[in-house]
Amino acid sequence: MKPPSCLIRLLSLASLVDLALGGHSPDPEALAYIRVKELQVQYQKHIVDTIRPRKTGCTTKTILRRREWGSLPKHERLAYIDAVYCLANKTAQTPPSQVPGARSRYDDFVGLHIQQTLFVHSDGLFLPFHRHLVHLYERALRDECGFRGAQPYWDWTLSYKDPRNSSVLDGAPWSLGSNGDYIPKRAPTAVVFPGRPGFAFPPATGGGCVQSGPFTEDKFQVNLGPVGFLPVGPDGGYGYNPRCLARDLNPAFSTCLRPTNVTKLIDGCGGDLGCFNVELDIPGGLHSSGHFQMGGISLDIFASPADPVFWLHHAQIDRLWAIWQGQALRARRDLVWGTSTSNNYPPSDNITLDYPVTFGVFGPSKPVRELVSSIDGPHCYIYE
């Protein structure tokens, strides 16, 4: 007889507690990791309880199960990588008058993000826009490229000490590549953030083209940007600018992705969506640090989706929001906060559930109310 899944989860948590204690002083990071798992179990219970009675729409039979990259068997990771290749080799649908440098379906996503950056970062649209953007990407992988799985996420708390040790970035054929070639004596990268002072990023452990894995220069190229750092690409970053995917993995920023910072976000903010948004998206917060640890094009807030790791990072950000919502699903699902411009520059009105969000060639605008739930409207997925 197979034991109930809830019992399996409890036994797993108990074993994690034993590992965290180990007969020694408790490791605060290990205990925080266990706490996140507890929060995830609570979120999963509320999601399943909500959809179990349903006969149509998002049900227990139709829901997609998003899993952590390292938990996927190698053949599923390779299938995901093949689907990314597929998007990178399909013809772009964005009109050249809007994004003249777009050459592929993958570029359509990068171009949309560049277009919308000033309206969907450090404001009230950050979470709902990126939730739906990841959904659109997942749908394209499945509907246009035959991928049968769900969008994976990268739980970077597992590799916060050094991203080079992550299954996402270890350079194996079933990873998403590696660090870039080390380039000595590089100058800092001056990065621009909308509504904030610029910042100079010192060089880290790489800086050149990705060395190994599926996204080396002979297999994948970046076509758009940069926009957020110098020198800006042709046509303000919208023009055709083919080059390799570069990375500069930086443990100084990955250390900000430790489990205690996740529990500080989810437990510390309680039911306050404003607190959750601000703490998540501040410089040095979980969102920015997830990009900063990558270096390269990931430092460009506009064109960062050009690195395929973007989608796993933002699935993780969405996972944290889903877990936060799932602690009190009815009370938190429809909460909104903030304005519609980055850092409210220029000043704009507060968003509402009826505020329209633009998605360019991917379809008509959608009101925020259709984007805030992971199990309603166009969305139907759960994080495992």
C-alpha positions as CSV (number, residue, x, y, z in Angstrom):
1,M,0.0,0.0,0.0
2,K,1.4,3.4,-1.0
3,P,1.7,5.8,1.9
4,P,-0.2,9.1,1.6
5,S,1.8,11.9,-0.1
6,C,1.3,14.1,3.0
7,L,3.0,11.4,5.1
8,I,5.9,11.3,2.6
9,R,6.3,15.0,2.9
10,L,6.3,14.9,6.7
11,L,8.9,12.2,6.8
12,S,11.0,14.1,4.3
13,L,10.8,17.2,6.5
14,A,11.7,15.2,9.5
15,S,14.9,13.8,7.8
16,L,15.8,17.4,6.8
17,V,15.5,18.4,10.5
18,D,17.9,15.6,11.5
19,L,20.4,16.8,8.9
20,A,20.1,20.4,10.0
21,L,20.8,19.5,13.6
22,G,23.2,16.6,13.1
23,G,24.1,16.6,16.8
24,H,25.6,20.0,16.6
25,S,24.4,23.6,16.9
26,P,21.5,24.2,14.5
27,D,22.6,25.6,11.1
28,P,20.3,28.7,10.5
29,E,20.5,28.2,6.7
30,A,19.5,24.6,6.9
31,L,16.7,25.4,9.3
32,A,15.5,28.2,7.0
33,Y,15.5,25.8,4.1
34,I,13.3,23.4,6.1
35,R,11.0,26.3,6.9
36,V,10.6,27.1,3.2
37,K,9.7,23.5,2.5
38,E,7.1,23.7,5.3
39,L,5.7,26.8,3.7
40,Q,5.6,25.1,0.3
41,V,3.7,22.1,1.7
42,Q,1.1,24.5,3.1
43,Y,0.8,26.3,-0.2
44,Q,0.4,23.0,-2.1
45,K,-2.3,21.9,0.3
46,H,-4.3,25.1,-0.3
47,I,-3.9,24.8,-4.1
48,V,-5.0,21.2,-4.2
49,D,-7.9,21.8,-1.8
50,T,-9.1,24.7,-4.1
51,I,-9.0,22.8,-7.4
52,R,-10.0,19.3,-6.2
53,P,-13.8,20.0,-6.5
54,R,-13.4,21.4,-10.0
55,K,-14.7,19.5,-13.1
56,T,-13.5,22.1,-15.6
57,G,-10.8,24.7,-16.0
58,C,-7.7,24.1,-13.9
59,T,-8.2,20.7,-12.2
60,T,-6.0,18.1,-10.5
61,K,-5.9,16.3,-13.9
62,T,-4.9,19.3,-16.0
63,I,-2.5,21.2,-13.7
64,L,1.1,21.4,-14.7
65,R,3.7,20.5,-12.1
66,R,6.8,22.8,-12.2
67,R,9.8,21.2,-10.6
68,E,13.3,22.2,-9.6
69,W,15.8,21.8,-12.4
70,G,18.1,19.5,-10.4
71,S,15.2,17.1,-9.6
72,L,14.5,16.5,-13.3
73,P,15.9,13.4,-14.9
74,K,18.5,14.1,-17.5
75,H,16.3,13.2,-20.4
76,E,13.7,15.8,-19.3
77,R,16.4,18.5,-19.0
78,L,17.6,17.6,-22.5
79,A,14.1,17.8,-23.9
80,Y,13.7,21.3,-22.3
81,I,17.0,22.4,-23.9
82,D,15.9,21.1,-27.3
83,A,12.7,23.1,-27.0
84,V,14.7,26.3,-26.2
85,Y,16.8,25.5,-29.4
86,C,13.5,25.2,-31.3
87,L,12.4,28.7,-30.2
88,A,15.8,30.1,-31.1
89,N,15.5,28.7,-34.6
90,K,11.9,29.7,-35.3
91,T,11.2,32.9,-37.2
92,A,10.4,36.0,-35.2
93,Q,6.8,37.3,-35.3
94,T,7.6,40.8,-33.9
95,P,7.3,43.4,-36.7
96,P,10.7,44.8,-37.7
97,S,9.3,48.3,-37.2
98,Q,9.2,47.5,-33.5
99,V,12.2,45.3,-32.9
100,P,14.3,45.3,-36.1
101,G,17.0,43.0,-34.6
102,A,14.6,40.1,-33.7
103,R,15.5,37.0,-35.7
104,S,13.8,34.2,-33.8
105,R,10.8,33.4,-31.7
106,Y,13.1,33.5,-28.7
107,D,13.9,37.1,-29.6
108,D,10.2,37.9,-29.5
109,F,10.3,37.3,-25.8
110,V,13.5,39.3,-25.3
111,G,12.1,42.2,-27.4
112,L,8.8,42.3,-25.4
113,H,10.8,42.4,-22.2
114,I,12.9,45.3,-23.5
115,Q,9.7,47.2,-24.6
116,Q,8.0,46.7,-21.2
117,T,10.9,47.1,-18.8
118,L,10.1,50.6,-17.6
119,F,6.6,49.6,-16.7
120,V,7.1,46.1,-15.1
121,H,10.0,46.5,-12.7
122,S,10.1,48.0,-9.2
123,D,6.3,48.6,-9.4
124,G,3.0,47.0,-9.0
125,L,3.1,45.1,-12.4
126,F,6.4,43.3,-11.7
127,L,4.9,40.1,-10.3
128,P,1.8,39.7,-12.5
129,F,3.7,40.6,-15.7
130,H,6.5,38.2,-15.1
131,R,4.1,35.4,-14.0
132,H,2.3,35.6,-17.3
133,L,5.5,36.1,-19.3
134,V,6.9,32.8,-17.9
135,H,3.5,31.2,-18.7
136,L,3.7,32.4,-22.3
137,Y,7.2,31.1,-22.6
138,E,6.2,27.7,-21.1
139,R,3.2,27.6,-23.6
140,A,5.5,28.4,-26.5
141,L,7.9,25.6,-25.5
142,R,4.9,23.2,-25.3
143,D,2.6,24.3,-28.2
144,E,5.2,25.4,-30.7
145,C,8.2,23.1,-29.9
146,G,6.6,19.9,-28.6
147,F,8.0,20.1,-25.0
148,R,5.8,17.9,-22.8
149,G,6.9,19.1,-19.4
150,A,6.3,22.2,-17.4
151,Q,8.7,25.2,-17.0
152,P,11.3,24.2,-14.4
153,Y,12.6,26.6,-11.7
154,W,16.0,27.1,-10.2
155,D,16.1,27.0,-6.4
156,W,19.2,29.0,-6.0
157,T,19.2,28.6,-2.2
158,L,20.8,25.2,-3.0
159,S,23.8,26.8,-4.5
160,Y,24.0,30.2,-2.8
161,K,27.6,29.7,-1.7
162,D,28.8,29.4,-5.3
163,P,26.5,29.3,-8.5
164,R,29.3,27.4,-10.3
165,N,28.3,24.3,-8.2
166,S,24.7,24.4,-9.4
167,S,23.2,21.8,-11.6
168,V,21.9,24.7,-13.7
169,L,25.4,26.0,-14.4
170,D,27.9,23.1,-14.1
171,G,28.5,23.0,-17.8
172,A,27.1,19.4,-18.3
173,P,25.2,18.7,-21.5
174,W,22.0,18.6,-19.5
175,S,22.7,21.9,-17.7
176,L,22.1,25.4,-19.0
177,G,25.8,25.9,-19.7
178,S,28.6,27.2,-17.6
179,N,30.5,30.3,-16.5
180,G,32.1,32.4,-19.2
181,D,35.8,32.3,-20.1
182,Y,37.8,34.2,-17.6
183,I,39.0,37.6,-18.9
184,P,41.6,39.2,-16.7
185,K,42.0,42.9,-16.1
186,R,38.5,43.8,-17.2
187,A,37.0,47.2,-16.4
188,P,33.8,47.3,-14.3
189,T,30.4,47.1,-16.1
190,A,28.4,50.3,-15.7
191,V,24.8,49.4,-15.4
192,V,21.7,51.6,-15.6
193,F,18.6,51.0,-13.5
194,P,15.4,52.9,-14.3
195,G,14.7,55.6,-11.7
196,R,17.9,54.8,-9.7
197,P,21.6,55.8,-9.9
198,G,23.8,53.6,-12.1
199,F,26.1,51.0,-10.5
200,A,29.5,49.8,-11.6
201,F,29.8,46.0,-11.3
202,P,33.4,44.8,-10.7
203,P,34.6,41.8,-12.8
204,A,34.1,38.4,-11.2
205,T,35.0,34.9,-12.2
206,G,34.4,34.8,-15.9
207,G,33.3,37.6,-18.3
208,G,33.7,35.9,-21.7
209,C,31.6,33.5,-23.8
210,V,30.0,30.5,-22.0
211,Q,32.7,27.7,-22.0
212,S,30.7,24.5,-22.1
213,G,27.2,23.0,-22.2
214,P,24.3,23.6,-24.6
215,F,24.6,27.4,-25.0
216,T,28.2,27.9,-26.3
217,E,28.8,30.2,-29.2
218,D,28.5,27.5,-31.8
219,K,25.0,26.5,-30.6
220,F,23.3,29.7,-29.4
221,Q,23.6,33.4,-29.9
222,V,22.3,36.6,-28.4
223,N,20.7,39.0,-30.9
224,L,19.3,42.0,-29.0
225,G,20.7,44.5,-26.5
226,P,22.4,45.6,-24.5
227,V,20.2,48.4,-23.4
228,G,21.1,48.7,-19.7
229,F,24.8,49.1,-20.0
230,L,27.4,50.6,-22.3
231,P,28.0,50.3,-25.2
232,V,24.3,50.2,-26.0
233,G,23.5,48.0,-29.0
234,P,22.3,49.3,-32.4
235,D,18.9,51.1,-32.5
236,G,18.9,51.6,-28.8
237,G,19.3,47.8,-28.2
238,Y,16.5,46.9,-30.5
239,G,18.8,46.3,-33.5
240,Y,20.5,43.2,-34.7
241,N,23.6,42.6,-32.6
242,P,24.7,38.9,-32.9
243,R,27.2,37.7,-30.3
244,C,27.9,34.9,-27.9
245,L,26.2,34.4,-24.6
246,A,28.6,35.7,-21.9
247,R,28.5,35.1,-18.2
248,D,30.5,36.3,-15.2
249,L,29.3,34.1,-12.3
250,N,29.6,36.0,-9.0
251,P,29.5,34.3,-5.6
252,A,29.4,37.7,-3.9
253,F,25.8,38.1,-5.1
254,S,24.7,34.5,-4.9
255,T,25.3,34.7,-1.1
256,C,22.3,37.0,-1.0
257,L,20.2,34.1,-2.1
258,R,20.6,32.2,1.1
259,P,17.5,30.4,2.6
260,T,17.3,32.9,5.6
261,N,16.6,35.7,3.2
262,V,13.7,33.7,1.7
263,T,12.1,33.1,5.1
264,K,12.7,36.8,5.9
265,L,10.7,37.7,2.8
266,I,7.8,35.2,3.2
267,D,7.4,35.1,7.0
268,G,8.7,38.7,7.6
269,C,6.3,40.4,5.3
270,G,3.2,38.6,6.6
271,G,0.2,39.5,4.5
272,D,1.7,42.8,3.2
273,L,2.1,42.6,-0.6
274,G,3.9,46.0,-0.6
275,C,6.5,44.7,1.8
276,F,6.8,41.5,-0.3
277,N,7.3,43.5,-3.5
278,V,9.8,46.0,-2.1
279,E,11.9,43.4,-0.2
280,L,11.9,41.1,-3.2
281,D,12.9,43.7,-5.8
282,I,15.3,46.1,-3.9
283,P,19.0,46.2,-5.1
284,G,20.6,43.2,-3.3
285,G,17.2,41.5,-2.9
286,L,16.4,38.1,-4.2
287,H,15.3,39.2,-7.7
288,S,18.2,41.4,-8.5
289,S,20.8,39.1,-6.9
290,G,19.5,36.2,-9.0
291,H,20.4,38.3,-12.0
292,F,23.6,39.8,-10.7
293,Q,25.1,36.4,-9.8
294,M,25.0,35.6,-13.5
295,G,26.8,38.6,-14.9
296,G,26.9,39.2,-18.6
297,I,23.6,40.1,-20.3
298,S,21.8,39.2,-17.0
299,L,23.1,42.5,-15.7
300,D,20.9,44.3,-18.3
301,I,17.5,44.7,-16.7
302,F,16.0,45.2,-20.2
303,A,17.6,42.4,-22.2
304,S,18.2,39.8,-19.4
305,P,15.8,37.2,-21.0
306,A,18.5,36.7,-23.6
307,D,20.1,34.3,-21.1
308,P,18.0,31.1,-20.9
309,V,18.6,30.9,-17.2
310,F,16.3,34.0,-16.9
311,W,13.3,31.7,-17.2
312,L,14.3,29.4,-14.4
313,H,15.2,32.4,-12.2
314,H,11.8,34.0,-12.8
315,A,10.0,30.8,-12.2
316,Q,11.7,30.7,-8.8
317,I,10.6,34.3,-8.2
318,D,7.1,33.3,-9.2
319,R,7.3,30.2,-6.9
320,L,8.1,32.4,-3.9
321,W,5.1,34.6,-4.7
322,A,2.9,31.6,-5.1
323,I,4.1,30.2,-1.8
324,W,3.5,33.6,-0.1
325,Q,0.0,33.7,-1.7
326,G,-0.7,30.1,-0.7
327,Q,-0.3,30.8,3.0
328,A,-3.7,32.5,2.9
329,L,-4.9,31.9,-0.7
330,R,-8.3,33.6,-0.5
331,A,-7.0,36.7,1.2
332,R,-3.8,37.2,-0.8
333,R,-4.7,36.1,-4.3
334,D,-6.3,39.3,-5.5
335,L,-4.1,41.8,-3.7
336,V,-2.5,44.5,-5.7
337,W,0.0,47.2,-4.8
338,G,2.0,50.0,-6.4
339,T,2.0,52.1,-9.5
340,S,2.6,51.2,-13.2
341,T,6.0,52.9,-13.6
342,S,9.4,51.8,-12.3
343,N,10.0,53.4,-8.9
344,N,7.0,55.6,-9.8
345,Y,9.1,57.5,-12.3
346,P,7.4,59.3,-13.9
347,P,4.6,59.4,-11.4
348,S,1.7,57.2,-12.4
349,D,-1.6,56.0,-10.9
350,N,-1.9,53.0,-8.6
351,I,-2.8,49.8,-10.4
352,T,-6.1,48.1,-10.0
353,L,-7.3,44.6,-10.8
354,D,-8.7,46.0,-14.0
355,Y,-5.4,47.6,-15.2
356,P,-4.4,46.4,-18.7
357,V,-1.0,44.7,-19.1
358,T,0.5,44.6,-22.6
359,F,2.1,41.5,-24.1
360,G,2.8,42.6,-27.7
361,V,2.9,39.9,-30.3
362,F,1.8,37.3,-27.8
363,G,-1.8,38.5,-27.7
364,P,-4.1,41.2,-26.5
365,S,-3.7,43.1,-23.2
366,K,-4.9,41.3,-20.1
367,P,-6.2,42.8,-16.9
368,V,-4.2,42.3,-13.8
369,R,-7.1,40.2,-12.3
370,E,-6.4,37.5,-14.9
371,L,-2.7,37.3,-14.0
372,V,-2.5,37.2,-10.2
373,S,-3.6,33.6,-9.8
374,S,-1.6,30.5,-10.7
375,I,-4.7,28.3,-11.0
376,D,-7.2,30.6,-12.7
377,G,-7.6,32.5,-15.9
378,P,-4.9,31.4,-18.4
379,H,-2.7,29.8,-15.6
380,C,-2.8,26.3,-14.3
381,Y,0.4,25.1,-12.5
382,I,1.7,24.2,-9.1
383,Y,5.3,24.2,-7.8
384,E,6.7,21.0,-6.4
